[in-house]
Amino acid sequence: MEFQITGEHRRWQDCARSLAKDFSTRAAEHDRDASHPLENYLAIREAGFYSLNIPRELGGEGLSLVGWSLAAEELARGCASTALAFTMHLSIVGPLMESALVDWPGWWCRIGS
């Protein structure tokens, strides 16, 4: 299988790399204390990472699994726990986005209501 890494993939990868630099300053402390890196979750949310695999027509970035994986790989270099939580998001949202059983856009409009 051949994958093409696009400029958009690289842009998100670079953003993740920048975030990971900051995350790495706290990773050992969170590991030692068995604490959640809540500030990292906030940072990836503020950077738009939770909308990466949401289709563009629904307001997301529409990024492919390849692009998502490149970003997650970079996040893991800074904090493996943050990258794990990030990929758990994909394990739920990804299949929903691909399911013919999900009523678009109705389902999207009901989130948070």
C-alpha positions as CSV (number, residue, x, y, z in Angstrom):
1,M,0.0,0.0,0.0
2,E,1.3,3.4,-0.9
3,F,0.7,6.5,1.2
4,Q,1.2,10.1,0.0
5,I,2.2,12.5,2.7
6,T,0.7,15.9,1.8
7,G,1.6,19.4,2.8
8,E,-1.4,19.5,5.1
9,H,-0.1,16.3,6.8
10,R,3.2,18.0,7.3
11,R,1.6,21.1,8.7
12,W,-0.3,19.1,11.4
13,Q,2.8,17.0,12.0
14,D,4.8,20.2,12.6
15,C,2.1,21.5,15.0
16,A,2.2,18.3,16.9
17,R,6.0,18.4,17.1
18,S,5.8,21.9,18.6
19,L,3.2,20.8,21.2
20,A,5.3,17.7,22.0
21,K,8.2,19.9,22.9
22,D,6.1,21.5,25.6
23,F,4.6,18.2,26.7
24,S,8.0,16.6,27.2
25,T,8.7,19.1,30.0
26,R,6.0,17.5,32.1
27,A,5.8,13.9,30.9
28,A,8.1,12.4,33.5
29,E,6.2,14.2,36.3
30,H,2.8,12.9,35.1
31,D,4.3,9.4,34.7
32,R,5.8,9.5,38.2
33,D,2.6,10.9,39.8
34,A,0.2,8.8,37.7
35,S,-1.6,12.0,36.8
36,H,-3.5,12.9,33.7
37,P,-1.8,15.5,31.5
38,L,-4.9,17.7,31.5
39,E,-3.0,20.8,30.3
40,N,-1.9,18.7,27.2
41,Y,-5.4,17.7,26.5
42,L,-6.4,21.4,26.6
43,A,-3.5,22.3,24.3
44,I,-4.4,19.7,21.6
45,R,-8.0,20.8,21.8
46,E,-7.1,24.5,21.4
47,A,-4.9,23.6,18.5
48,G,-7.8,21.9,16.7
49,F,-6.6,18.3,16.9
50,Y,-9.9,16.9,18.0
51,S,-11.5,17.9,14.7
52,L,-8.8,16.4,12.6
53,N,-10.8,13.4,11.4
54,I,-14.2,15.2,11.3
55,P,-15.2,15.6,7.7
56,R,-14.7,19.1,6.3
57,E,-18.4,19.4,5.4
58,L,-19.1,19.1,9.1
59,G,-16.6,21.7,10.2
60,G,-13.6,19.5,10.7
61,E,-10.2,19.1,9.0
62,G,-11.1,15.9,7.1
63,L,-7.6,14.6,7.7
64,S,-6.9,11.0,6.6
65,L,-5.7,8.3,8.9
66,V,-2.2,8.8,7.6
67,G,-2.2,12.4,8.6
68,W,-3.7,11.6,12.0
69,S,-1.0,8.9,12.6
70,L,1.8,11.3,11.7
71,A,0.4,13.8,14.3
72,A,-0.1,11.2,16.9
73,E,3.5,9.9,16.4
74,E,4.9,13.4,17.1
75,L,2.7,13.9,20.2
76,A,4.0,10.6,21.5
77,R,7.5,11.8,21.3
78,G,6.7,14.4,23.9
79,C,4.1,12.5,26.0
80,A,3.0,9.0,25.3
81,S,0.0,9.4,27.6
82,T,-1.3,12.3,25.7
83,A,-0.9,10.5,22.4
84,L,-2.7,7.5,23.8
85,A,-5.7,9.6,24.8
86,F,-5.6,11.3,21.4
87,T,-5.7,8.0,19.6
88,M,-8.5,6.7,21.8
89,H,-10.5,9.7,20.5
90,L,-9.9,8.3,17.0
91,S,-11.0,4.8,18.0
92,I,-14.5,6.2,18.8
93,V,-14.9,9.1,16.4
94,G,-13.2,7.4,13.4
95,P,-15.7,4.5,13.0
96,L,-18.6,6.9,13.6
97,M,-17.5,9.1,10.8
98,E,-17.3,6.1,8.4
99,S,-20.6,4.4,9.5
100,A,-23.6,4.5,7.2
101,L,-25.7,4.1,10.3
102,V,-24.9,7.6,11.5
103,D,-27.5,10.3,10.5
104,W,-25.5,13.2,9.1
105,P,-25.8,16.0,9.9
106,G,-28.4,15.2,12.5
107,W,-26.1,13.4,14.7
108,W,-23.5,16.1,14.7
109,C,-26.1,18.7,15.6
110,R,-27.1,16.8,18.7
111,I,-23.7,16.7,20.2
112,G,-23.6,18.6,23.5
113,S,-27.4,19.2,23.5
